[in-house]
Amino acid sequence: MALKRYRLVQRRKMLGFSQERLAEALGVERSTVVRWERAENDPQPWHRIRIADALQMPLDQLQEILDDVSVATPRGSIMGDSTGHTPPATRADLLADLRAFLTRYLPNHTAGSPSASLPEVRRAVARVHGLYQRASYVPASRHITDVLRVATGLTRSGSGIHRATAFKMLAAAYVAASKIGCKVGDGETALLAADRAATSAQLADDQALAAVAAYQAACALLRFPDRIAEAEAVTDANIDHLARLRSSPHPDLISAQGALLLLAAIIAARRGDTKRAGRHLSQAQTVANDLGSDQNRLWTGFGPTNVTIHAVSAAVAAGNAERAIDIGSRLDTSRLPIALVGRRAQVHLDLAEASATGSDGSSLAVLHLLEAERVAPEVLGANVQARSLLLNLLSKERRSATPGLRPMAVRAGLLT
């Protein structure tokens, strides 16, 4: 069985390295690079420092890429489909372990697992959220099940404040699981994880976390074409609930309310109610002003810049490509917290979608997708919006106008 480190290959190609050039930069033979990419052996520690420097990434991210080994697909075939049919946009394979964990329904399935302390669980939860926000979707999906397992175990030990805090950590872990499910396009898994996040937040008596769980449930519902009304009902109810709590505002509550308002704007735009979408965006701007700056409370990334990002998304959802492109041209994402790599990439995905609606916009759409890939290399391989865009562009491809499209589809694992 042939193996391959597709993400390592993808990163090398994205930075313009051939195997020969990378080998020369690292002071090794080309055959050594070939063996690394085929997962025949691992780079020595002294090589890893040079590889990380050449590929412009921290060592921990390089380790994640080296750990990601897949079965190689025969050349000339479509990734994930030997029949020649169009490959699916959704990367369902990323969530197999998570789905198994969520659907096992055994009360003692964590029995025998090594126990972890509250600080260890807190760090693990923060790490998986950080991976997600850095658009490292593959390692995030790989780690989330273990994080849920140890967080669940923590809720079964201790009592009082300690137990409440443990349920907060479990709620935050389920929120991360729901985010990953939404990103790869698995609405059922995302909804189940969001529901468990809401239950855990209620057991912890944490209003802000419960609101964030509701936000994730609405996001998951939007993955189902016929459940947009349910998503809207969830967001409206929680926006109203948080508005009643604003007499003693806490930054977490403000951020949760702002995130819900932004999602409500997207939902309204999808329903064709641009006036309502505009009102929600205006309300979100007021809430962002109350917060005062771009923050990342409860991993929402909410703040003034995020309001503008969602204005682009709302314009795309409403089918107003010209407005989306106009807002996007004036958007400065450098104000976002540095960890929000995925949020920066999202701007280019939305602008790619807006550009693709024009009769001659495919070339500009490809440029935005290339920029999204530069910002977040994993976005093409896991993000369902990016993969759907690539498949759409491939269906109307003009090779002379979009020379970068097919190589990008190869890197995304949609073509070989």
Secondary structure, DSSP 8 states (H G I E B T S, - for coil): --EE-HHHHHHHHHTT--HHHHHHHHTS-HHHHHHHHTTSS---HHHHHHHHHHTT--HHHHHHHHH--EE---TTSBTTBTTSS---SS-GGGGHHHHHHHT---TTTTTTS----HHHHHHHHHHHHHHHHTT-HHHHHHHHHHHHHHHHHHHTS--HHHHHHHHHHHHHHHHHHHHHHHHHT-HHHHHHHHHHHHHHHHHHT-HHHHHHHHHHHHHHHTTSTT-HHHHHHHHHHHHHHHHHTTTS--HHHHHHHHHHHHHHHHHHHHTT-HHHHHHHHHHHHHHHHHH-S---GGG---SHHHHHHHHHHHHHHTT-HHHHHHHHHT--GGGS-TT-HHHHHHHHHHHHHHHHTSTT-HHHHHHHHHHHHHH-TTHHHH-HHHHHHHHHHHHT--TTT-TTHHHHHHHTTS--
